[in-house]
Amino acid sequence: QVQLVESGGGLVQAGGSLRLSCAASTSGIIFKINSMAWYRQAPGKQRELVATITRTGSTIYADSVKGRFTITRDNAKKMVYLQMSSLKPEDTAVYYCNANIQETWGLPARDYWGQGTQVTASS
């Protein structure tokens, strides 16, 4: 069973920076990781896409984070990162890692989610 494990959340003052990391791990093998992404969910709000990155490095960002957040990935390490700069109080949320993973050749890929990590930007 594949697991996504996030790290790097915390409390920071508005204007500060944080870097989130997410590692895909399994006791078996992972055939291929397709797209990887970060989502977030603030209290009382729906989960929303923050940024996504394809296997070849193409990225898409939510308008609210363009120019402040950068998503990258390391295919060899099976990791995805989110560098967050100029954080605002409205960025406060639980951030979730997402990955579309094909565990074995011949089986369909499916989405996996991390457990979430809290990011709080205080004013």
Secondary structure, DSSP 8 states (H G I E B T S, - for coil): --EEEEE--EEEETT--EEEEEEEE-SS---EEEEEEEEEE-TTS--EEEEEE-TT--EEE-GGGTTTEEEEEETTTTEEEEEE-S--GGG-EEEEEEEEEE-STTS--EEEEB--EEEEEE-
